[in-house]
Amino acid sequence: MIQVYLCEDQEKQLLYFKQIIEKYITDTYKDARIVSARKNPEHILLDMRECGENPALFFIDIQLDGYIMNGFELAKKIKKNVKNSYIVFLTSCNELAYKAFEYELEAVEYIVKEPQDFLAGKMSIRIERRLDRVFRKIEESTSGDIHPTVRVESGSRIIEIPIKDIVVVQAIKSSHLVDIYTTSQKIRIKVTLKNMLEKLGEEFTYVNKSCIVQKRLIREINKKNYFAIMSGGLQVEISYREMRKLVKEQ
């Protein structure tokens, strides 16, 4: 059973997310239950001692105003102490979600809090799709299935990266280096972008001449300002040419 923890400092928002997550679990017959819904992150740390070996899913507000730690600091402690943990960040700001990459917190997803969600008092299609992806990722990671990997060399290290975990590959200007952004880390290697695309296959596509992304991990496309938000909050620019292709495929 997946044990679900929720940490949100605003009482109204805490109750809202508790209600919609419980309804989602019931409606979709997920083997999961909410075991803790708290405003204080320290209480989450106390409650999670009981999670044992079960998968533990944490929905964490990033800001947590008025408490001694923010959501990123709470997530660090969770990752340190709970082996089988999955983090979903709740935020009112896309830019904060992107920070999760800098902290290498292995967030599986983020949910942007919109005022209309709380006013409606029910789950939006946008949040429902996020929850679908979250539970699908957990089910895939705990099923024991073998996933294809790509082998890369970074300095003196040889690293096997599950292809499903690669979010973005970004070429570094005026060099033969690329940065690989995965769900948990950034890896710099010496290779051409074209060569990486050949290794990764058709699930990846160019968004501009110096960047490729995994198509299924595109969360939002901003057609007006020409950018995409990837799983975990990473934002990438989209060229005019690639925008037309991406919109057709969505």
Contacts in CASP RR format, 6 or more apart in sequence:
PFRMAT RR
TARGET T0000
AUTHOR 0000-0000-0000
METHOD contacts of the structure
MODEL  1
MIQVYLCEDQEKQLLYFKQIIEKYITDTYKDARIVSARKNPEHILLDMRE
CGENPALFFIDIQLDGYIMNGFELAKKIKKNVKNSYIVFLTSCNELAYKA
FEYELEAVEYIVKEPQDFLAGKMSIRIERRLDRVFRKIEESTSGDIHPTV
RVESGSRIIEIPIKDIVVVQAIKSSHLVDIYTTSQKIRIKVTLKNMLEKL
GEEFTYVNKSCIVQKRLIREINKKNYFAIMSGGLQVEISYREMRKLVKEQ
1 31 0 8 1.000
1 32 0 8 1.000
1 33 0 8 1.000
1 54 0 8 1.000
2 30 0 8 1.000
2 31 0 8 1.000
2 32 0 8 1.000
2 33 0 8 1.000
2 54 0 8 1.000
2 55 0 8 1.000
2 56 0 8 1.000
2 57 0 8 1.000
2 135 0 8 1.000
2 138 0 8 1.000
3 32 0 8 1.000
3 33 0 8 1.000
3 35 0 8 1.000
3 51 0 8 1.000
3 54 0 8 1.000
3 55 0 8 1.000
3 56 0 8 1.000
3 57 0 8 1.000
4 21 0 8 1.000
4 25 0 8 1.000
4 32 0 8 1.000
4 33 0 8 1.000
4 34 0 8 1.000
4 35 0 8 1.000
4 56 0 8 1.000
4 57 0 8 1.000
4 58 0 8 1.000
4 59 0 8 1.000
5 34 0 8 1.000
5 35 0 8 1.000
5 36 0 8 1.000
5 37 0 8 1.000
5 38 0 8 1.000
5 44 0 8 1.000
5 47 0 8 1.000
5 48 0 8 1.000
5 56 0 8 1.000
5 57 0 8 1.000
5 58 0 8 1.000
5 59 0 8 1.000
6 14 0 8 1.000
6 17 0 8 1.000
6 18 0 8 1.000
6 21 0 8 1.000
6 34 0 8 1.000
6 36 0 8 1.000
6 37 0 8 1.000
6 38 0 8 1.000
6 58 0 8 1.000
6 59 0 8 1.000
7 38 0 8 1.000
7 39 0 8 1.000
7 40 0 8 1.000
7 41 0 8 1.000
7 44 0 8 1.000
7 58 0 8 1.000
7 59 0 8 1.000
7 60 0 8 1.000
7 61 0 8 1.000
7 64 0 8 1.000
7 71 0 8 1.000
7 74 0 8 1.000
8 14 0 8 1.000
8 17 0 8 1.000
8 37 0 8 1.000
8 39 0 8 1.000
8 59 0 8 1.000
8 61 0 8 1.000
8 90 0 8 1.000
9 39 0 8 1.000
9 61 0 8 1.000
9 63 0 8 1.000
9 64 0 8 1.000
9 65 0 8 1.000
9 66 0 8 1.000
9 67 0 8 1.000
10 39 0 8 1.000
10 61 0 8 1.000
11 39 0 8 1.000
12 118 0 8 1.000
13 61 0 8 1.000
13 90 0 8 1.000
13 113 0 8 1.000
13 118 0 8 1.000
14 37 0 8 1.000
14 38 0 8 1.000
14 39 0 8 1.000
16 117 0 8 1.000
16 118 0 8 1.000
16 121 0 8 1.000
17 37 0 8 1.000
17 59 0 8 1.000
17 90 0 8 1.000
18 34 0 8 1.000
18 37 0 8 1.000
19 121 0 8 1.000
20 122 0 8 1.000
20 123 0 8 1.000
20 127 0 8 1.000
21 34 0 8 1.000
21 59 0 8 1.000
21 131 0 8 1.000
22 34 0 8 1.000
23 123 0 8 1.000
24 30 0 8 1.000
24 123 0 8 1.000
24 128 0 8 1.000
24 131 0 8 1.000
25 32 0 8 1.000
25 33 0 8 1.000
25 34 0 8 1.000
28 135 0 8 1.000
30 135 0 8 1.000
32 57 0 8 1.000
32 135 0 8 1.000
35 47 0 8 1.000
35 50 0 8 1.000
35 51 0 8 1.000
36 43 0 8 1.000
36 44 0 8 1.000
36 47 0 8 1.000
36 48 0 8 1.000
38 44 0 8 1.000
38 47 0 8 1.000
39 67 0 8 1.000
40 67 0 8 1.000
41 60 0 8 1.000
41 64 0 8 1.000
41 67 0 8 1.000
41 68 0 8 1.000
41 69 0 8 1.000
41 71 0 8 1.000
41 73 0 8 1.000
41 74 0 8 1.000
42 67 0 8 1.000
42 68 0 8 1.000
42 69 0 8 1.000
44 58 0 8 1.000
44 74 0 8 1.000
44 78 0 8 1.000
45 74 0 8 1.000
45 77 0 8 1.000
45 78 0 8 1.000
45 81 0 8 1.000
48 56 0 8 1.000
48 58 0 8 1.000
48 78 0 8 1.000
48 81 0 8 1.000
48 82 0 8 1.000
51 82 0 8 1.000
53 83 0 8 1.000
53 84 0 8 1.000
54 84 0 8 1.000
55 84 0 8 1.000
55 85 0 8 1.000
55 86 0 8 1.000
55 138 0 8 1.000
55 142 0 8 1.000
56 78 0 8 1.000
56 82 0 8 1.000
56 84 0 8 1.000
56 85 0 8 1.000
56 86 0 8 1.000
57 85 0 8 1.000
57 86 0 8 1.000
57 88 0 8 1.000
57 134 0 8 1.000
57 138 0 8 1.000
58 75 0 8 1.000
58 78 0 8 1.000
58 85 0 8 1.000
58 86 0 8 1.000
58 87 0 8 1.000
58 88 0 8 1.000
59 88 0 8 1.000
59 90 0 8 1.000
59 111 0 8 1.000
60 71 0 8 1.000
60 74 0 8 1.000
60 75 0 8 1.000
60 87 0 8 1.000
60 88 0 8 1.000
60 89 0 8 1.000
60 90 0 8 1.000
61 71 0 8 1.000
61 89 0 8 1.000
61 90 0 8 1.000
61 91 0 8 1.000
62 70 0 8 1.000
62 71 0 8 1.000
62 72 0 8 1.000
62 89 0 8 1.000
62 90 0 8 1.000
62 91 0 8 1.000
62 93 0 8 1.000
62 96 0 8 1.000
62 97 0 8 1.000
62 99 0 8 1.000
63 70 0 8 1.000
63 71 0 8 1.000
63 91 0 8 1.000
63 92 0 8 1.000
63 96 0 8 1.000
64 70 0 8 1.000
64 71 0 8 1.000
64 74 0 8 1.000
69 77 0 8 1.000
71 89 0 8 1.000
72 99 0 8 1.000
72 100 0 8 1.000
72 103 0 8 1.000
72 105 0 8 1.000
75 87 0 8 1.000
75 89 0 8 1.000
75 100 0 8 1.000
75 103 0 8 1.000
75 105 0 8 1.000
75 107 0 8 1.000
76 103 0 8 1.000
76 105 0 8 1.000
78 85 0 8 1.000
78 87 0 8 1.000
79 85 0 8 1.000
79 87 0 8 1.000
79 105 0 8 1.000
79 106 0 8 1.000
84 142 0 8 1.000
86 108 0 8 1.000
86 134 0 8 1.000
86 137 0 8 1.000
86 138 0 8 1.000
87 100 0 8 1.000
87 105 0 8 1.000
87 106 0 8 1.000
87 107 0 8 1.000
87 108 0 8 1.000
88 107 0 8 1.000
88 108 0 8 1.000
88 109 0 8 1.000
88 110 0 8 1.000
88 111 0 8 1.000
88 130 0 8 1.000
88 134 0 8 1.000
89 96 0 8 1.000
89 97 0 8 1.000
89 100 0 8 1.000
89 107 0 8 1.000
89 109 0 8 1.000
89 110 0 8 1.000
89 111 0 8 1.000
89 232 0 8 1.000
90 110 0 8 1.000
90 111 0 8 1.000
90 113 0 8 1.000
91 97 0 8 1.000
91 110 0 8 1.000
91 111 0 8 1.000
91 112 0 8 1.000
91 113 0 8 1.000
92 112 0 8 1.000
92 113 0 8 1.000
93 112 0 8 1.000
94 112 0 8 1.000
94 229 0 8 1.000
94 233 0 8 1.000
94 235 0 8 1.000
97 107 0 8 1.000
97 110 0 8 1.000
97 112 0 8 1.000
97 232 0 8 1.000
97 233 0 8 1.000
98 232 0 8 1.000
98 233 0 8 1.000
98 234 0 8 1.000
98 235 0 8 1.000
100 107 0 8 1.000
100 110 0 8 1.000
100 232 0 8 1.000
100 233 0 8 1.000
101 181 0 8 1.000
101 186 0 8 1.000
101 232 0 8 1.000
101 233 0 8 1.000
101 234 0 8 1.000
104 184 0 8 1.000
104 185 0 8 1.000
104 186 0 8 1.000
105 184 0 8 1.000
106 183 0 8 1.000
106 184 0 8 1.000
107 183 0 8 1.000
107 232 0 8 1.000
108 133 0 8 1.000
108 134 0 8 1.000
108 137 0 8 1.000
108 138 0 8 1.000
108 183 0 8 1.000
108 231 0 8 1.000
108 232 0 8 1.000
109 130 0 8 1.000
109 133 0 8 1.000
109 134 0 8 1.000
109 137 0 8 1.000
109 231 0 8 1.000
109 232 0 8 1.000
110 232 0 8 1.000
110 233 0 8 1.000
111 127 0 8 1.000
111 130 0 8 1.000
114 124 0 8 1.000
114 126 0 8 1.000
116 124 0 8 1.000
117 123 0 8 1.000
117 124 0 8 1.000
117 127 0 8 1.000
123 131 0 8 1.000
133 231 0 8 1.000
140 164 0 8 1.000
147 162 0 8 1.000
147 163 0 8 1.000
147 164 0 8 1.000
148 162 0 8 1.000
148 163 0 8 1.000
148 164 0 8 1.000
149 160 0 8 1.000
149 161 0 8 1.000
149 162 0 8 1.000
149 163 0 8 1.000
150 160 0 8 1.000
150 161 0 8 1.000
150 163 0 8 1.000
150 166 0 8 1.000
150 199 0 8 1.000
150 200 0 8 1.000
151 158 0 8 1.000
151 159 0 8 1.000
151 160 0 8 1.000
151 161 0 8 1.000
152 158 0 8 1.000
152 159 0 8 1.000
152 161 0 8 1.000
152 180 0 8 1.000
152 187 0 8 1.000
152 189 0 8 1.000
152 191 0 8 1.000
153 159 0 8 1.000
153 189 0 8 1.000
153 190 0 8 1.000
154 187 0 8 1.000
154 188 0 8 1.000
154 189 0 8 1.000
155 189 0 8 1.000
159 187 0 8 1.000
161 180 0 8 1.000
161 182 0 8 1.000
161 187 0 8 1.000
163 200 0 8 1.000
163 203 0 8 1.000
164 214 0 8 1.000
165 182 0 8 1.000
165 183 0 8 1.000
165 184 0 8 1.000
166 180 0 8 1.000
166 181 0 8 1.000
166 182 0 8 1.000
166 200 0 8 1.000
166 204 0 8 1.000
166 214 0 8 1.000
167 181 0 8 1.000
167 182 0 8 1.000
167 183 0 8 1.000
167 213 0 8 1.000
167 214 0 8 1.000
167 217 0 8 1.000
167 230 0 8 1.000
167 231 0 8 1.000
167 232 0 8 1.000
167 234 0 8 1.000
168 179 0 8 1.000
168 180 0 8 1.000
168 181 0 8 1.000
168 211 0 8 1.000
168 212 0 8 1.000
168 213 0 8 1.000
168 214 0 8 1.000
168 230 0 8 1.000
168 234 0 8 1.000
168 236 0 8 1.000
169 178 0 8 1.000
169 179 0 8 1.000
169 180 0 8 1.000
169 181 0 8 1.000
169 193 0 8 1.000
169 196 0 8 1.000
169 197 0 8 1.000
169 200 0 8 1.000
169 204 0 8 1.000
169 211 0 8 1.000
169 212 0 8 1.000
169 213 0 8 1.000
170 178 0 8 1.000
170 179 0 8 1.000
170 181 0 8 1.000
170 210 0 8 1.000
170 211 0 8 1.000
170 236 0 8 1.000
171 177 0 8 1.000
171 178 0 8 1.000
171 192 0 8 1.000
171 193 0 8 1.000
171 210 0 8 1.000
171 211 0 8 1.000
172 178 0 8 1.000
172 179 0 8 1.000
172 188 0 8 1.000
173 210 0 8 1.000
176 190 0 8 1.000
176 191 0 8 1.000
176 192 0 8 1.000
177 188 0 8 1.000
177 189 0 8 1.000
177 190 0 8 1.000
177 191 0 8 1.000
178 188 0 8 1.000
178 189 0 8 1.000
178 191 0 8 1.000
178 192 0 8 1.000
178 193 0 8 1.000
178 196 0 8 1.000
179 186 0 8 1.000
179 187 0 8 1.000
179 188 0 8 1.000
180 186 0 8 1.000
180 187 0 8 1.000
180 188 0 8 1.000
180 189 0 8 1.000
180 196 0 8 1.000
181 230 0 8 1.000
181 234 0 8 1.000
183 231 0 8 1.000
183 232 0 8 1.000
193 210 0 8 1.000
193 211 0 8 1.000
193 212 0 8 1.000
196 212 0 8 1.000
197 204 0 8 1.000
197 206 0 8 1.000
197 212 0 8 1.000
200 212 0 8 1.000
200 214 0 8 1.000
203 214 0 8 1.000
203 215 0 8 1.000
203 216 0 8 1.000
204 212 0 8 1.000
204 213 0 8 1.000
204 214 0 8 1.000
204 215 0 8 1.000
205 212 0 8 1.000
205 213 0 8 1.000
205 215 0 8 1.000
205 242 0 8 1.000
205 245 0 8 1.000
205 246 0 8 1.000
206 212 0 8 1.000
206 242 0 8 1.000
207 213 0 8 1.000
207 228 0 8 1.000
207 236 0 8 1.000
207 237 0 8 1.000
207 238 0 8 1.000
207 239 0 8 1.000
207 242 0 8 1.000
207 246 0 8 1.000
208 236 0 8 1.000
208 237 0 8 1.000
208 238 0 8 1.000
208 239 0 8 1.000
208 242 0 8 1.000
209 239 0 8 1.000
211 236 0 8 1.000
211 237 0 8 1.000
213 228 0 8 1.000
213 230 0 8 1.000
213 236 0 8 1.000
214 230 0 8 1.000
215 249 0 8 1.000
217 230 0 8 1.000
217 231 0 8 1.000
218 228 0 8 1.000
218 229 0 8 1.000
218 230 0 8 1.000
218 231 0 8 1.000
218 246 0 8 1.000
218 250 0 8 1.000
219 228 0 8 1.000
219 229 0 8 1.000
219 230 0 8 1.000
219 231 0 8 1.000
219 232 0 8 1.000
219 233 0 8 1.000
220 228 0 8 1.000
220 229 0 8 1.000
221 228 0 8 1.000
221 238 0 8 1.000
221 243 0 8 1.000
221 246 0 8 1.000
221 247 0 8 1.000
221 250 0 8 1.000
222 228 0 8 1.000
222 229 0 8 1.000
223 243 0 8 1.000
223 247 0 8 1.000
226 237 0 8 1.000
226 238 0 8 1.000
226 239 0 8 1.000
226 240 0 8 1.000
226 243 0 8 1.000
227 235 0 8 1.000
227 236 0 8 1.000
227 237 0 8 1.000
227 238 0 8 1.000
228 235 0 8 1.000
228 236 0 8 1.000
228 238 0 8 1.000
228 246 0 8 1.000
229 235 0 8 1.000
230 236 0 8 1.000
238 246 0 8 1.000
END
